[in-house]
Amino acid sequence: ADYSVFVHLLNVSGDTVSQHDGVPAGGTRPTSSWQPGDAVDDRHGLLTSETLPAGAYRLEIGLYDSAGQRLQVSDGKTSTIAGTVQVGLLT
């Protein structure tokens, strides 16, 4: 099956403040073409508002199908937190 990737930037309350969705590798590596052992370089840029408060935000990632149904990851959840990023103003 083909899945889209979602990347969400979450604030401390768990609200999505920025997101990007798309077919892996800019549309060049649909999941139906993946083979065991494949490595796929998949980058997603996130735009933030100038009014977004500086601070720590979590990156949530996952996959969903054409009906919007999320794919479960190994622990039974439908997404995973990839890490924390620090958002701040450029000076």
N, C-alpha and C positions, 0 to 999 in steps of 0.2 A: 504494500500500500504506500501511497505518497502522503507524507506528513509535512506540515509547516512548522517552523521553529518560532517560538515566541521568547522574547527577552523583555522582562519588566524591571524597571527601577522602582523599588518600593521605599516609601518613607517609614518612619518609626511606627506609624499606626498600621502599616501593611497596605496602604493605599498605593495604587500605581500612579506614578507621577510622570513617567515616560515609558514608551514601549516601542518595539520594532518586531514585526512579524515577517516571515518570508520563507521561501523554499531554500534549503541549504545551498551554500556557496553561490549566492546571487542567482539562484534558479538553474545553475549548471549541474547540480548533483542531487536530483530528486531521490528521496529515500528508497523508492522502488528499485533504484539502480545499485544500491549498496550491496556489497558482498562481505561475508565475515572477514574481519581483519582490516577492512578499509579504514583509512584515516581521512577525514573530511575537514578541510580548513573552512570554517564558517564564521564570518564576521558580521556583527550587527552594531551599527552606530545608533546612539541614543541622543536625541536633542532635548535640552532642558530649557525651561523658561528663565528669563533674566531675574524673575521674582522668586525662583526656587531658593529656599533658605539653605545656607551652607550647612554641611553636616554629613553624617554617615548614612548611607543608603544601601539597601541589599539588592543584589542582582538575582532575579528569579528566572529560571529557564525551563523550557519544556517543549513538547511536541503536541500537535493536534491534527485531526483529519479534516477532510473537506466539509464534514457536518459540524465541525467545531468541537468534537469530542476529544478530550485530552487523553493522551497515552499515559498509562501508569508507568512509573519508574520502579526500580527494584524494591523500594520499601513500601510500595502500594500507594504512594502519593502520586499526584498528577503534575508535580513540578519539583524542582530542587533549587536550593539557594546556592548559587555558584560562588558567592563571596560578598564582601562588603567593599564599597567604594566611597571615597571621601569626595564630596562635592564642595567647591568653594569658588569664590570670585577670583578672576585673574586680575593681577595688579600690574 
